[in-house]
Structure formats: structure tokens, C-alpha cells
Amino acid sequence: MAELPFDEATVGGLVEKLLPAVADWYESQRSRRGAMNTNVIFAGLYVTEHMRRVFPLAESDYLTDTQVRGAGLPLAKAILKRHGEERPIPKEAGRTSRKTAYFAKQLATVLNEHERAEELTALDDVQRDAVARRLQAWFVEKMRLDYFDKQRISAEINPNKPVRLAVRALIEAASRRGGNAAGAVAQHLVGAKLSLRFPEVEISNESYTTADHQTDRPGDFHVGDTAFHVTMNPNEALFTERCQSNLNHNYRPQVLVPEHKVLTAREMASNAGISNSVVILSIEDFVGTNIEEIATFEGDAIRAGLRQLLERYNERVAAVEPDPSLQIEIPKNL
């Protein structure tokens, strides 16, 4: 095995010793409501970037007269991209800020005065760079947790194009967050659409993590004798168990999946021997086409209908989901 360009034990051990102090400083900046000022996060990104080339950190190493040296949108984007994060960043990252400089001074002091600062000073360039990058990765993760994952879902929506494209854009934006976000968005978009389409019918509204068997529901939703199953990833059990159970109890099953999973779902239904008894549609078409129908396919009415869909979606999410970041940022062009 080729020899590592640095002593992994030394680098890892030093990062392990530095992080508690960095974390304590970071957490001390939270507001009483638990919010984190993004200037704190960007100070962390910038200070660790300067630390890659020099330590201890003199103010002249990372500050100009009043600002963090090099701070701005290009550097912020480059740092985040280096650590695999390419979502749009807040506008304040593109502006210099006295607050960022204030927090940068605090963090530099935490590092310079740490009990292991002499060990950090003694590192060679490669080892110091490795320590700085790992500390920086910690701040990037905080950016994900304390900024990106707490923002409403946002996507470019053109009301002059088919609504199905808006639905796809929202699901894709949720997918980039990972976890169950895309599934939750898909389910609640379908629920919002059904509640608009059938205002006289009570459309159930459950948290995405609520299983059907917990509430004796025939599906995620049901209208009349039709049971709707919304899923991002169809599997055999959906057809052999849940859809078959629907048929046994005189429900008409409809399976709603992302457009690129429609063929897969149809094959599964065929394998289960119920392809002629279950309707399989894309979530994009199911939601989008109905919104256009409700608007009688008229441009201004479609725009208004799309806004109404997102407003109803947010109302339903706010009522049952503990995570407010699942709500959708309604574009100004609606």
C-alpha cells in the first residue's frame, strides 16, 4: 500500500480534539428559537479556507480593513462545491458583511487559543490542509442542516408551460434533499389536488410517515370506491398485497408514481396478474392535467389554479407535518 501523504492518526486525532470547541462556539451563536445566522456558517467556511494555508491566524491573514478576505459568492460556491453541495446559496453570501468578519474573528480566536494550537502550528502544509478541510466539511454539514434543510422547497416554475412540468420540478427539488422529502411532497401534492377537485369530499390528510394500516385506510387517499396509492418507488408488494386487498374489498386501485417509474409499475401489476384491474398514472400527469381541467385550460386561470394548488398544499403540510421545510416557496410569478 502506498504511504499516505500525511499521518492519518495525527490529523484525525487533532480534528477530534478541535471540533468540541468549534461546536461549542457554533452552538453559542444560536438564537433563543434555535435559528442560526448564516454569517456564522460562512465565517466558518472562510476561516477554515484561510487556515488551509496558514496557522496561527493573524487578522491580516483573513481580514481586510472590515471584511473577510476573499468573501463572496464565488468563494462560497467553490467551497460548498468542493464538499459536494451545489444547491443555491443565500444572497448574503454574495455580499461582504461586517457580521461575517465579527464571527470570523471569534472563530479564529477559538482556534488560535485552543489547548492544541501548538500541535496545529507544528503541522506541515499537507497535514494542516487536511485538518482545515475536515473542519470545513463540518461547517458545510451545518450549512445543510441549519440552512438548506430548513428552507422551503423551491423550484423554477413557468406557469405558461404544462402544470405537469411544475409538479416534476417540485418533486425533483425535494429529491435533492434526500430522505423521504420527495415522497412526502408527491403525496401532499396529490392530496391538495384531490381536495381542490372534489371540494365536497373530505380528503384525508395524514403525515407522510403514517402507514395505511395504522388508520385502516385502503390507500393514501380514497374517493368514492377508488383507493389511491402514491409512491416514488413501486414494489411487488404494492400490487400483490395492497392493490389485491383493494380488489378483494371492492375498491378500484389507482397507483400514482413518478413518470419514469410508470413502465416499471405496469410490469409489476402484470406480474401480479392484476394489470387489467389497476390504473397506473404518473404523479405529474395526475396532478397537472386536473389543475388545467379545473381551470378550463385557460392561461390566467391555470396560473391562478397552480397558485391555489401550492397554497392548499402548504395548508395541508402545515396541519400534519412536523417539518416546516416540506412547505413550498410560492414563486412570485404566480
CORVENWO-V136984 format. One record per residue. N is the residue number from 1. SS is DSSP state (2 for helix, 1 for strand, 0 for the rest). NEAR is the number of other ideal C-beta (glycine too) atoms within 8 Angstrom. D_CENTER is the distance of its C-alpha to the mean C-alpha in Angstrom with 1 decimal. Layout:
# CORVENWO-V136984
N|SS|NEAR|D_CENTER, N|SS|NEAR|D_CENTER
This chain:
# CORVENWO-V136984
1|0|2|38.9, 2|0|3|38.5, 3|0|4|38.6, 4|0|6|35.4, 5|0|4|35.6, 6|0|10|35.0, 7|0|7|35.7, 8|2|7|32.5, 9|2|6|34.0, 10|2|10|34.7, 11|2|14|31.3, 12|2|8|29.3, 13|2|8|31.7, 14|2|13|31.5, 15|2|11|27.7, 16|2|7|28.0, 17|2|9|30.5, 18|2|14|28.8, 19|2|10|25.3, 20|2|7|26.6, 21|2|9|28.2, 22|2|14|25.2, 23|2|9|23.0, 24|2|8|25.7, 25|2|11|25.8, 26|2|11|22.1, 27|2|7|22.0, 28|0|6|25.1, 29|0|9|23.4, 30|0|8|21.2, 31|0|7|22.4, 32|0|4|24.1, 33|0|4|21.0, 34|0|6|18.9, 35|0|6|17.2, 36|0|13|17.2, 37|0|10|18.7, 38|2|10|16.9, 39|2|12|20.5, 40|2|11|20.6, 41|2|14|17.8, 42|2|15|19.3, 43|2|15|22.7, 44|2|17|21.6, 45|2|15|20.4, 46|2|17|23.6, 47|2|15|26.0, 48|2|13|25.0, 49|2|12|25.4, 50|2|13|28.9, 51|2|14|29.6, 52|0|10|29.3, 53|0|6|32.6, 54|0|8|34.5, 55|0|10|35.0, 56|0|8|36.2, 57|0|13|34.4, 58|0|6|36.9, 59|2|8|35.7, 60|2|5|37.1, 61|2|9|34.8, 62|2|12|31.5, 63|1|13|32.7, 64|0|6|34.8, 65|0|4|36.8, 66|0|6|33.9, 67|0|12|30.7, 68|1|15|28.7, 69|0|10|30.2, 70|0|8|28.2, 71|0|12|25.2, 72|0|10|23.4, 73|2|8|20.8, 74|2|6|22.3, 75|2|11|22.4, 76|2|14|19.0, 77|2|9|17.5, 78|2|8|19.9, 79|2|13|19.1, 80|2|13|15.3, 81|2|9|16.1, 82|2|6|18.7, 83|0|9|16.2, 84|0|5|13.9, 85|0|10|11.3, 86|0|5|11.8, 87|0|6|9.2, 88|0|3|11.5, 89|0|8|12.8, 90|0|6|14.6, 91|2|5|18.1, 92|2|9|19.8, 93|2|11|19.1, 94|2|7|21.5, 95|0|7|24.2, 96|0|7|26.4, 97|0|11|26.5, 98|2|7|29.2, 99|2|8|26.7, 100|2|15|25.0, 101|2|13|28.5, 102|2|9|29.3, 103|2|14|26.5, 104|2|14|27.2, 105|2|10|30.8, 106|2|10|29.8, 107|2|13|27.7, 108|2|12|30.5, 109|2|8|33.0, 110|2|11|31.1, 111|2|16|31.2, 112|2|9|34.7, 113|0|6|36.2, 114|0|11|34.5, 115|0|3|37.2, 116|0|9|36.1, 117|2|12|36.2, 118|2|6|39.5, 119|2|8|38.0, 120|2|14|35.2, 121|2|8|37.9, 122|2|5|39.9, 123|0|13|37.2, 124|0|6|37.9, 125|2|7|35.6, 126|2|8|33.7, 127|2|12|33.1, 128|2|13|32.1, 129|2|10|29.6, 130|2|10|28.1, 131|2|15|27.9, 132|2|12|26.3, 133|2|10|23.6, 134|2|10|22.7, 135|2|15|22.6, 136|2|15|20.5, 137|2|9|18.0, 138|2|12|17.8, 139|2|12|17.0, 140|2|13|14.2, 141|2|8|12.7, 142|2|12|13.3, 143|2|13|11.6, 144|2|10|8.3, 145|2|9|9.3, 146|2|9|11.2, 147|0|12|9.8, 148|2|10|6.3, 149|2|9|4.9, 150|2|8|7.9, 151|0|9|7.8, 152|0|8|8.4, 153|1|15|7.0, 154|0|9|9.5, 155|0|9|11.6, 156|0|5|15.2, 157|0|11|17.5, 158|0|8|21.2, 159|0|11|23.2, 160|0|4|26.2, 161|0|6|24.6, 162|0|7|24.3, 163|2|14|21.9, 164|2|12|20.8, 165|2|11|19.2, 166|2|15|17.1, 167|2|13|16.0, 168|2|10|15.2, 169|2|11|13.2, 170|2|14|11.0, 171|2|16|10.6, 172|2|10|10.0, 173|2|11|7.2, 174|2|14|5.5, 175|2|9|7.1, 176|0|7|5.7, 177|0|12|2.7, 178|0|5|6.2, 179|0|4|8.3, 180|0|7|9.5, 181|2|12|6.8, 182|2|12|8.8, 183|2|11|12.0, 184|2|13|11.6, 185|2|14|11.0, 186|2|16|13.9, 187|2|11|16.1, 188|2|14|15.8, 189|2|15|16.5, 190|2|16|19.5, 191|2|15|20.6, 192|2|13|20.5, 193|2|13|22.4, 194|2|13|25.0, 195|2|11|25.6, 196|2|14|26.3, 197|2|8|28.5, 198|0|9|30.4, 199|0|6|30.7, 200|0|3|33.7, 201|0|7|31.9, 202|0|3|29.9, 203|0|10|26.5, 204|0|10|25.1, 205|0|7|21.9, 206|0|9|20.5, 207|0|7|17.4, 208|0|10|15.5, 209|0|5|16.8, 210|0|8|20.3, 211|0|6|22.4, 212|2|11|25.0, 213|2|5|27.8, 214|2|5|27.0, 215|2|9|28.0, 216|0|4|30.4, 217|0|11|28.4, 218|0|9|29.6, 219|0|14|26.0, 220|0|12|22.7, 221|1|13|25.0, 222|1|12|28.6, 223|1|9|30.9, 224|0|4|34.6, 225|0|6|35.1, 226|1|10|31.9, 227|1|13|29.1, 228|1|13|25.6, 229|1|13|23.3, 230|1|11|19.7, 231|0|11|18.1, 232|0|9|15.9, 233|0|5|18.3, 234|0|11|21.9, 235|0|6|24.3, 236|2|8|28.1, 237|2|7|28.1, 238|2|13|26.5, 239|2|16|29.7, 240|2|8|32.3, 241|2|8|31.5, 242|2|12|29.5, 243|2|17|30.8, 244|2|11|34.2, 245|2|9|34.2, 246|2|13|33.5, 247|2|11|36.4, 248|2|6|38.6, 249|0|7|38.0, 250|0|5|38.6, 251|0|12|35.0, 252|1|8|33.9, 253|1|15|30.6, 254|1|13|28.0, 255|1|16|25.1, 256|1|14|22.1, 257|1|15|20.0, 258|0|11|18.1, 259|2|10|20.8, 260|2|4|20.9, 261|2|11|21.5, 262|2|12|24.4, 263|2|6|27.2, 264|2|9|26.0, 265|2|12|26.0, 266|2|10|29.4, 267|2|8|30.8, 268|2|13|29.8, 269|2|14|31.4, 270|2|8|34.5, 271|2|8|34.6, 272|0|12|34.6, 273|0|5|37.4, 274|0|11|35.8, 275|0|9|34.8, 276|0|3|37.3, 277|0|7|36.1, 278|0|11|32.3, 279|1|7|30.5, 280|1|11|27.5, 281|1|11|25.5, 282|1|11|22.3, 283|2|16|19.6, 284|2|13|19.6, 285|2|10|23.4, 286|2|12|23.8, 287|2|15|21.7, 288|2|14|22.6, 289|2|10|26.3, 290|2|11|26.9, 291|2|15|25.5, 292|2|12|27.9, 293|2|8|30.7, 294|2|9|30.3, 295|0|11|30.5, 296|0|6|33.6, 297|0|6|32.1, 298|0|7|32.9, 299|2|7|30.7, 300|2|6|30.5, 301|2|9|30.2, 302|2|14|27.2, 303|2|10|25.5, 304|2|9|26.3, 305|2|14|25.3, 306|2|14|21.8, 307|2|10|21.4, 308|2|9|22.9, 309|2|15|20.5, 310|2|12|17.4, 311|2|9|19.4, 312|2|11|20.4, 313|2|14|17.0, 314|2|11|15.9, 315|2|8|19.2, 316|2|13|18.7, 317|2|12|15.3, 318|2|9|16.8, 319|2|7|19.8, 320|2|8|18.4, 321|0|12|14.9, 322|0|3|14.8, 323|0|5|11.1, 324|2|8|11.4, 325|2|10|7.8, 326|2|12|8.3, 327|0|11|10.9, 328|1|11|11.2, 329|0|8|12.7, 330|0|9|16.0, 331|0|8|17.4, 332|0|4|20.8, 333|0|6|22.4, 334|0|10|22.3
